[in-house]
């Protein structure tokens, strides 16, 4: 088995990830002070600026603009607001 693992390439791993993983049905948990406001913003699907604590390169800034403009396409029934203590209880 060790010999087989040593033969795996980065390309092999990338192909496996693309084949078997998808963010389409990925559950995500947000802890927010104002969950209703966050829900409203997520459903609006408008530009969301990406902030950096440190000054970054122009290339990073350009990438942040692209990321902030991504449309998530989240549907109303996909967002459930729960008290934090119940998130992992079910």
VOTORLO-270724 format. One line per 8 residues: for each residue x, y, z of C-alpha. Coordinates in nm, 2 decimals. Layout:
N
X:Y:Z  ...
! end
This chain:
90
0.00:0.00:0.00  0.28:0.24:0.09  0.43:0.20:-0.26  0.09:0.28:-0.42  0.05:0.59:-0.21  0.40:0.71:-0.31  0.30:0.70:-0.67  0.00:0.93:-0.63
0.06:1.27:-0.80  -0.08:1.61:-0.73  -0.28:1.58:-1.05  -0.43:1.25:-0.92  -0.54:1.42:-0.60  -0.68:1.72:-0.79  -0.89:1.49:-1.02  -1.02:1.29:-0.72
-1.12:1.61:-0.54  -1.30:1.75:-0.85  -1.48:1.41:-0.90  -1.58:1.34:-0.54  -1.62:1.68:-0.36  -1.87:1.96:-0.43  -1.96:2.27:-0.25  -2.31:2.25:-0.40
-2.46:2.07:-0.10  -2.19:2.16:0.16  -2.34:2.24:0.50  -2.19:2.56:0.65  -2.24:2.70:1.00  -2.21:3.07:1.08  -2.22:3.20:1.43  -2.35:3.56:1.41
-2.47:3.82:1.65  -2.75:3.91:1.40  -2.84:3.59:1.21  -3.15:3.74:1.05  -2.94:4.02:0.90  -2.68:3.77:0.77  -2.95:3.56:0.62  -3.09:3.87:0.44
-2.75:3.96:0.30  -2.68:3.60:0.19  -3.02:3.58:0.01  -2.96:3.92:-0.16  -2.66:3.78:-0.34  -2.50:4.13:-0.38  -2.14:4.23:-0.38  -1.97:4.15:-0.05
-1.63:4.32:0.00  -1.35:4.11:0.12  -1.13:4.28:0.38  -0.76:4.22:0.46  -0.60:4.30:0.79  -0.27:4.37:0.62  -0.19:4.56:0.30  -0.18:4.31:0.02
-0.07:4.31:-0.34  -0.27:4.45:-0.63  -0.31:4.09:-0.75  -0.46:3.99:-0.42  -0.69:4.30:-0.42  -0.81:4.20:-0.77  -0.88:3.85:-0.65  -1.07:3.99:-0.35
-1.29:4.19:-0.59  -1.37:3.87:-0.79  -1.44:3.67:-0.48  -1.67:3.95:-0.35  -1.87:3.95:-0.67  -1.93:3.57:-0.68  -2.30:3.48:-0.68  -2.39:3.21:-0.43
-2.74:3.14:-0.54  -2.86:3.04:-0.20  -3.22:2.95:-0.17  -3.45:3.07:0.12  -3.51:2.72:0.25  -3.14:2.64:0.26  -3.08:2.88:0.55  -3.19:2.78:0.89
-3.14:3.00:1.20  -3.09:2.80:1.52  -2.96:2.90:1.87  -2.59:2.82:1.89  -2.64:2.56:2.16  -2.87:2.36:1.92  -2.65:2.37:1.61  -2.46:2.04:1.68
-2.73:1.88:1.90  -2.91:1.72:1.62
! end
